[in-house]
Amino acid sequence: MLLSKRQTGTVWDMVCNWVNSQGTGTTFNTKDYLNELADVPVNPWYGNRRYGADYRLHQYKGYLGRLGFLKNTSYGKWEVLKPIPDWFNLGHAQHLFHYKEGEKYNGMTRVEIVNNFSQINLHGKKTIVIFTL
């Protein structure tokens, strides 16, 4: 199956690109992550700070941790476990978490999404059960 690249310029894309730029095996702290991504676009209608850039950045960092791309090694410290594929978009993540309804997302089942990762390896205590048989 030919997988298309995720949409560029979105907050998700910016987060994935930043994480990938850190390199596998490196660690970063949350403060640096937030500072480096301080210029991400925010919809003005959110109004409430809870829905602002920091909220989304923390949310997406958490998603990547639950999916096994990042590992929270200690308070405020994260390790990059593996690169995020350039085809993997926010919709794929939300589909794996069952946030999106339906059997398929972009023509792929949850199993097919996982199978497209090169040997997905979920680490840590807070990993998601992606599918059940």
Z-matrix of the N, CA and C atoms (Angstrom, degrees):
N
C 1 1.446
C 2 1.530 1 108.20
N 3 1.329 2 115.71 1 129.44
C 4 1.453 3 121.08 2 178.38
C 5 1.523 4 108.70 3 -82.51
N 6 1.304 5 117.14 4 121.53
C 7 1.456 6 121.63 5 -177.72
C 8 1.515 7 109.71 6 -102.69
N 9 1.325 8 116.07 7 128.85
C 10 1.464 9 119.31 8 179.93
C 11 1.523 10 109.95 9 -85.19
N 12 1.321 11 114.96 10 154.95
C 13 1.460 12 120.12 11 179.95
C 14 1.517 13 110.70 12 -69.98
N 15 1.325 14 115.90 13 150.73
C 16 1.464 15 120.06 14 178.85
C 17 1.529 16 109.54 15 -67.21
N 18 1.313 17 115.18 16 158.62
C 19 1.461 18 121.12 17 -179.93
C 20 1.529 19 109.33 18 -64.00
N 21 1.313 20 116.35 19 132.88
C 22 1.462 21 120.59 20 -179.06
C 23 1.523 22 110.62 21 -85.63
N 24 1.322 23 115.23 22 154.61
C 25 1.457 24 121.41 23 175.38
C 26 1.514 25 115.05 24 87.07
N 27 1.323 26 117.91 25 -4.93
C 28 1.466 27 119.89 26 177.10
C 29 1.530 28 108.98 27 -80.91
N 30 1.311 29 116.24 28 163.36
C 31 1.462 30 119.95 29 177.59
C 32 1.533 31 109.30 30 -61.08
N 33 1.342 32 117.36 31 -42.57
C 34 1.470 33 121.10 32 178.52
C 35 1.525 34 110.62 33 -57.94
N 36 1.321 35 116.73 34 -46.80
C 37 1.459 36 121.20 35 -179.93
C 38 1.527 37 110.94 36 -61.90
N 39 1.322 38 116.70 37 -42.39
C 40 1.465 39 120.29 38 179.78
C 41 1.529 40 110.98 39 -63.03
N 42 1.331 41 116.59 40 -41.26
C 43 1.460 42 120.98 41 178.17
C 44 1.530 43 110.41 42 -64.17
N 45 1.331 44 116.98 43 -48.57
C 46 1.473 45 120.74 44 -179.60
C 47 1.521 46 111.01 45 -60.21
N 48 1.317 47 117.48 46 -44.28
C 49 1.471 48 120.57 47 179.67
C 50 1.523 49 111.28 48 -64.43
N 51 1.332 50 116.85 49 -39.97
C 52 1.470 51 119.77 50 179.35
C 53 1.520 52 110.49 51 -65.13
N 54 1.334 53 116.78 52 -45.69
C 55 1.471 54 120.29 53 179.10
C 56 1.532 55 109.63 54 -60.53
N 57 1.320 56 117.44 55 -45.67
C 58 1.468 57 120.37 56 -179.97
C 59 1.528 58 111.57 57 -62.89
N 60 1.328 59 117.38 58 -32.87
C 61 1.467 60 120.25 59 -179.77
C 62 1.529 61 112.34 60 -69.07
N 63 1.323 62 117.06 61 -18.01
C 64 1.467 63 120.88 62 -180.00
C 65 1.524 64 111.57 63 -74.88
N 66 1.319 65 116.84 64 -28.65
C 67 1.457 66 120.78 65 179.09
C 68 1.521 67 112.50 66 90.50
N 69 1.312 68 115.34 67 141.20
C 70 1.461 69 122.30 68 178.92
C 71 1.529 70 110.02 69 -60.93
N 72 1.323 71 115.10 70 135.07
C 73 1.464 72 120.69 71 177.67
C 74 1.514 73 114.05 72 91.13
N 75 1.307 74 118.41 73 -10.99
C 76 1.464 75 120.23 74 179.22
C 77 1.524 76 110.03 75 -86.90
N 78 1.317 77 114.66 76 158.97
C 79 1.459 78 120.20 77 177.59
C 80 1.525 79 109.20 78 -116.46
N 81 1.308 80 115.45 79 155.17
C 82 1.462 81 121.72 80 175.40
C 83 1.516 82 108.11 81 -144.19
N 84 1.320 83 116.01 82 159.52
C 85 1.453 84 118.04 83 176.42
C 86 1.523 85 109.98 84 -105.53
N 87 1.305 86 115.47 85 156.74
C 88 1.458 87 121.91 86 -175.32
C 89 1.517 88 111.71 87 -59.58
N 90 1.323 89 117.59 88 -37.40
C 91 1.465 90 120.58 89 -178.88
C 92 1.531 91 110.69 90 -61.96
N 93 1.332 92 117.32 91 -44.67
C 94 1.470 93 120.61 92 178.16
C 95 1.525 94 110.77 93 -64.95
N 96 1.304 95 116.77 94 -41.02
C 97 1.471 96 122.31 95 178.07
C 98 1.531 97 110.21 96 -57.26
N 99 1.328 98 116.53 97 -48.86
C 100 1.465 99 120.49 98 -179.65
C 101 1.527 100 111.80 99 -66.09
N 102 1.334 101 116.48 100 -39.88
C 103 1.467 102 119.89 101 179.13
C 104 1.523 103 111.86 102 -65.64
N 105 1.333 104 116.36 103 -43.14
C 106 1.469 105 120.48 104 -178.68
C 107 1.527 106 112.04 105 -65.58
N 108 1.317 107 116.63 106 -30.94
C 109 1.460 108 121.23 107 -177.60
C 110 1.533 109 111.91 108 -105.62
N 111 1.308 110 116.64 109 24.42
C 112 1.468 111 121.36 110 -176.20
C 113 1.521 112 113.07 111 -64.25
N 114 1.315 113 117.77 112 -22.16
C 115 1.464 114 120.81 113 -175.99
C 116 1.525 115 113.84 114 -96.12
N 117 1.315 116 118.20 115 16.43
C 118 1.457 117 118.86 116 179.33
C 119 1.529 118 109.70 117 -65.39
N 120 1.319 119 116.90 118 146.21
C 121 1.468 120 119.41 119 -179.21
C 122 1.524 121 111.46 120 -70.15
N 123 1.320 122 115.64 121 143.27
C 124 1.462 123 121.69 122 178.60
C 125 1.527 124 107.41 123 -128.30
N 126 1.318 125 116.36 124 134.16
C 127 1.460 126 119.29 125 175.88
C 128 1.519 127 109.66 126 -65.97
N 129 1.338 128 118.16 127 126.84
C 130 1.466 129 120.26 128 -176.87
C 131 1.520 130 113.84 129 -65.73
N 132 1.325 131 118.11 130 -22.55
C 133 1.455 132 119.46 131 -177.94
C 134 1.515 133 113.33 132 -75.93
N 135 1.355 134 117.28 133 -9.48
C 136 1.465 135 118.92 134 177.37
C 137 1.514 136 111.17 135 -60.31
N 138 1.337 137 116.47 136 -41.40
C 139 1.460 138 121.10 137 177.61
C 140 1.515 139 113.56 138 63.91
N 141 1.297 140 117.70 139 -69.78
C 142 1.447 141 123.58 140 -178.35
C 143 1.533 142 109.82 141 -63.47
N 144 1.319 143 117.50 142 132.46
C 145 1.468 144 122.84 143 -178.27
C 146 1.527 145 111.67 144 -58.54
N 147 1.319 146 117.01 145 -29.39
C 148 1.464 147 121.28 146 -179.99
C 149 1.521 148 110.60 147 -56.03
N 150 1.308 149 116.62 148 -31.18
C 151 1.459 150 120.55 149 -178.11
C 152 1.521 151 112.39 150 -101.42
N 153 1.304 152 116.67 151 12.30
C 154 1.452 153 121.26 152 -179.25
C 155 1.516 154 112.76 153 -81.24
N 156 1.315 155 114.99 154 -168.63
C 157 1.465 156 121.33 155 -174.78
C 158 1.526 157 112.24 156 -60.39
N 159 1.322 158 118.71 157 -46.23
C 160 1.464 159 120.13 158 -178.35
C 161 1.519 160 111.81 159 -58.73
N 162 1.326 161 116.12 160 -40.91
C 163 1.471 162 119.87 161 179.34
C 164 1.527 163 109.92 162 -60.34
N 165 1.332 164 117.25 163 -48.60
C 166 1.464 165 121.26 164 -179.75
C 167 1.528 166 111.36 165 -63.50
N 168 1.321 167 117.04 166 -41.69
C 169 1.467 168 120.20 167 -179.58
C 170 1.525 169 110.95 168 -62.67
N 171 1.319 170 117.03 169 -42.77
C 172 1.468 171 119.75 170 176.87
C 173 1.529 172 110.63 171 -66.39
N 174 1.326 173 116.78 172 -40.86
C 175 1.456 174 120.94 173 -179.89
C 176 1.530 175 110.53 174 -60.99
N 177 1.305 176 117.78 175 -47.16
C 178 1.461 177 121.04 176 -177.55
C 179 1.529 178 111.57 177 -69.38
N 180 1.321 179 117.27 178 -35.45
C 181 1.474 180 120.47 179 174.74
C 182 1.529 181 109.26 180 -61.56
N 183 1.314 182 116.82 181 -41.53
C 184 1.457 183 121.31 182 176.94
C 185 1.516 184 112.51 183 -63.87
N 186 1.325 185 116.83 184 -41.88
C 187 1.470 186 120.35 185 176.42
C 188 1.529 187 110.10 186 -57.53
N 189 1.336 188 116.10 187 -48.37
C 190 1.464 189 120.30 188 -177.82
C 191 1.524 190 111.34 189 -63.76
N 192 1.329 191 116.62 190 -32.71
C 193 1.458 192 120.05 191 174.76
C 194 1.517 193 111.88 192 -67.54
N 195 1.316 194 116.60 193 -45.07
C 196 1.460 195 120.66 194 -179.75
C 197 1.521 196 112.31 195 -65.35
N 198 1.330 197 116.38 196 -26.45
C 199 1.460 198 120.88 197 -179.98
C 200 1.521 199 113.46 198 -89.17
N 201 1.338 200 117.20 199 -3.78
C 202 1.451 201 120.33 200 175.86
C 203 1.515 202 115.55 201 90.06
N 204 1.325 203 118.22 202 9.92
C 205 1.465 204 120.73 203 176.13
C 206 1.528 205 110.98 204 -84.10
N 207 1.327 206 116.42 205 -29.93
C 208 1.463 207 122.83 206 178.34
C 209 1.513 208 109.09 207 -125.18
N 210 1.327 209 115.54 208 156.73
C 211 1.460 210 121.35 209 175.21
C 212 1.518 211 108.05 210 -132.43
N 213 1.325 212 115.79 211 129.00
C 214 1.457 213 121.01 212 177.21
C 215 1.526 214 107.58 213 -81.68
N 216 1.351 215 116.77 214 103.58
C 217 1.460 216 121.20 215 -173.94
C 218 1.520 217 113.02 216 -82.85
N 219 1.324 218 116.48 217 -28.89
C 220 1.464 219 122.49 218 174.54
C 221 1.519 220 106.52 219 -165.28
N 222 1.319 221 116.25 220 176.54
C 223 1.458 222 119.69 221 -176.72
C 224 1.528 223 110.58 222 -55.11
N 225 1.336 224 116.10 223 118.17
C 226 1.455 225 121.13 224 177.05
C 227 1.516 226 115.54 225 77.74
N 228 1.327 227 118.25 226 4.70
C 229 1.470 228 122.27 227 -179.84
C 230 1.520 229 109.65 228 -117.82
N 231 1.324 230 115.67 229 134.84
C 232 1.456 231 122.38 230 -178.20
C 233 1.508 232 110.65 231 -130.81
N 234 1.310 233 116.85 232 143.18
C 235 1.462 234 122.61 233 176.28
C 236 1.522 235 108.65 234 -113.95
N 237 1.326 236 116.89 235 136.63
C 238 1.462 237 121.94 236 175.40
C 239 1.525 238 107.64 237 -82.91
N 240 1.331 239 116.62 238 116.91
C 241 1.458 240 121.51 239 -177.41
C 242 1.519 241 112.66 240 -89.21
N 243 1.311 242 116.76 241 -34.66
C 244 1.461 243 120.64 242 179.95
C 245 1.523 244 109.14 243 -163.49
N 246 1.320 245 116.71 244 157.59
C 247 1.465 246 119.77 245 -179.83
C 248 1.528 247 111.64 246 -70.17
N 249 1.315 248 115.29 247 150.63
C 250 1.462 249 122.10 248 177.26
C 251 1.528 250 107.08 249 -89.45
N 252 1.333 251 118.34 250 123.19
C 253 1.469 252 119.61 251 -179.36
C 254 1.529 253 111.68 252 -58.90
N 255 1.332 254 116.57 253 145.69
C 256 1.460 255 119.62 254 -176.67
C 257 1.531 256 113.19 255 -71.51
N 258 1.323 257 117.97 256 -10.93
C 259 1.463 258 121.17 257 176.57
C 260 1.531 259 111.78 258 -89.17
N 261 1.326 260 117.63 259 -15.21
C 262 1.469 261 121.65 260 -172.55
C 263 1.520 262 109.97 261 -79.69
N 264 1.329 263 116.88 262 110.81
C 265 1.457 264 120.08 263 -178.15
C 266 1.529 265 111.90 264 -107.95
N 267 1.304 266 116.07 265 177.40
C 268 1.458 267 121.22 266 -177.59
C 269 1.522 268 111.41 267 -60.46
N 270 1.316 269 116.71 268 -37.05
C 271 1.464 270 120.22 269 178.51
C 272 1.513 271 112.88 270 -61.23
N 273 1.341 272 116.83 271 -37.85
C 274 1.470 273 119.89 272 176.17
C 275 1.527 274 109.97 273 -61.52
N 276 1.335 275 116.48 274 -46.20
C 277 1.466 276 120.18 275 179.94
C 278 1.520 277 110.47 276 -60.70
N 279 1.328 278 116.46 277 -47.09
C 280 1.458 279 120.24 278 -178.57
C 281 1.526 280 111.55 279 -64.91
N 282 1.316 281 117.29 280 -33.77
C 283 1.464 282 120.79 281 177.08
C 284 1.531 283 110.13 282 -66.91
N 285 1.334 284 116.86 283 -41.76
C 286 1.463 285 119.84 284 178.61
C 287 1.523 286 111.80 285 -63.34
N 288 1.335 287 116.87 286 -32.08
C 289 1.471 288 121.21 287 178.85
C 290 1.527 289 112.08 288 -83.80
N 291 1.324 290 117.25 289 1.59
C 292 1.466 291 122.66 290 -176.73
C 293 1.521 292 112.00 291 65.80
N 294 1.328 293 117.94 292 25.17
C 295 1.460 294 121.59 293 174.84
C 296 1.525 295 110.32 294 -80.74
N 297 1.319 296 116.69 295 -22.29
C 298 1.463 297 121.95 296 176.34
C 299 1.526 298 107.73 297 -107.46
N 300 1.317 299 115.78 298 133.43
C 301 1.458 300 120.07 299 -178.84
C 302 1.519 301 110.58 300 -80.78
N 303 1.291 302 114.85 301 161.12
C 304 1.453 303 121.12 302 177.00
C 305 1.510 304 111.81 303 107.24
N 306 1.315 305 113.48 304 161.34
C 307 1.464 306 120.24 305 -179.22
C 308 1.521 307 112.19 306 -77.93
N 309 1.357 308 116.35 307 -26.99
C 310 1.457 309 119.87 308 -175.10
C 311 1.524 310 111.04 309 -132.16
N 312 1.327 311 114.63 310 151.98
C 313 1.465 312 122.03 311 170.38
C 314 1.522 313 106.53 312 -128.89
N 315 1.320 314 117.19 313 127.34
C 316 1.471 315 122.27 314 -176.11
C 317 1.533 316 111.09 315 51.48
N 318 1.329 317 115.65 316 37.41
C 319 1.456 318 120.58 317 177.19
C 320 1.514 319 114.91 318 79.05
N 321 1.342 320 118.05 319 7.13
C 322 1.465 321 121.16 320 -176.99
C 323 1.526 322 110.40 321 -120.72
N 324 1.332 323 115.56 322 136.92
C 325 1.460 324 120.05 323 172.26
C 326 1.523 325 108.66 324 -77.43
N 327 1.306 326 117.00 325 171.10
C 328 1.467 327 120.59 326 177.02
C 329 1.532 328 110.67 327 -59.99
N 330 1.319 329 116.14 328 -41.20
C 331 1.469 330 120.62 329 179.79
C 332 1.527 331 109.87 330 -63.02
N 333 1.320 332 117.14 331 -43.08
C 334 1.473 333 120.46 332 -179.70
C 335 1.530 334 111.61 333 -65.56
N 336 1.323 335 116.55 334 -37.44
C 337 1.472 336 119.17 335 177.06
C 338 1.521 337 109.49 336 -60.91
N 339 1.326 338 115.80 337 -48.83
C 340 1.471 339 120.24 338 -179.18
C 341 1.526 340 110.52 339 -63.36
N 342 1.321 341 117.21 340 -40.72
C 343 1.464 342 120.23 341 -179.48
C 344 1.524 343 112.66 342 -64.88
N 345 1.316 344 117.93 343 -21.31
C 346 1.460 345 121.00 344 178.18
C 347 1.527 346 112.59 345 -80.51
N 348 1.312 347 117.58 346 -11.02
C 349 1.462 348 119.85 347 171.45
C 350 1.518 349 106.88 348 -77.06
N 351 1.306 350 117.08 349 142.03
C 352 1.465 351 118.10 350 176.32
C 353 1.520 352 107.61 351 -77.86
N 354 1.312 353 115.30 352 102.15
C 355 1.465 354 122.31 353 178.91
C 356 1.524 355 111.74 354 50.45
N 357 1.330 356 117.25 355 63.38
C 358 1.466 357 120.19 356 178.80
C 359 1.527 358 108.84 357 -54.43
N 360 1.304 359 115.06 358 134.77
C 361 1.458 360 120.84 359 -174.24
C 362 1.519 361 107.65 360 -133.59
N 363 1.306 362 116.30 361 102.62
C 364 1.460 363 120.15 362 -176.90
C 365 1.527 364 109.72 363 -86.75
N 366 1.321 365 116.12 364 123.74
C 367 1.457 366 122.62 365 -178.22
C 368 1.525 367 110.82 366 -112.50
N 369 1.303 368 115.76 367 164.05
C 370 1.445 369 121.49 368 171.48
C 371 1.513 370 113.16 369 83.46
N 372 1.298 371 114.99 370 176.85
C 373 1.453 372 121.53 371 -176.34
C 374 1.521 373 112.53 372 -82.08
N 375 1.330 374 117.18 373 -28.92
C 376 1.450 375 120.64 374 -174.25
C 377 1.530 376 111.27 375 -103.65
N 378 1.311 377 116.67 376 62.22
C 379 1.461 378 120.30 377 176.44
C 380 1.503 379 108.99 378 -104.03
N 381 1.301 380 115.34 379 154.72
C 382 1.460 381 120.21 380 -175.77
C 383 1.526 382 110.60 381 -91.41
N 384 1.297 383 115.81 382 144.62
C 385 1.458 384 120.68 383 169.55
C 386 1.517 385 104.56 384 -83.79
N 387 1.313 386 116.68 385 107.40
C 388 1.450 387 120.88 386 -170.79
C 389 1.525 388 111.67 387 -74.06
N 390 1.300 389 118.15 388 -39.64
C 391 1.456 390 119.93 389 179.56
C 392 1.513 391 108.84 390 -152.62
N 393 1.302 392 114.92 391 158.67
C 394 1.463 393 120.47 392 175.42
C 395 1.523 394 107.76 393 -125.68
N 396 1.301 395 115.68 394 144.18
C 397 1.467 396 120.11 395 179.41
C 398 1.508 397 110.15 396 -103.11
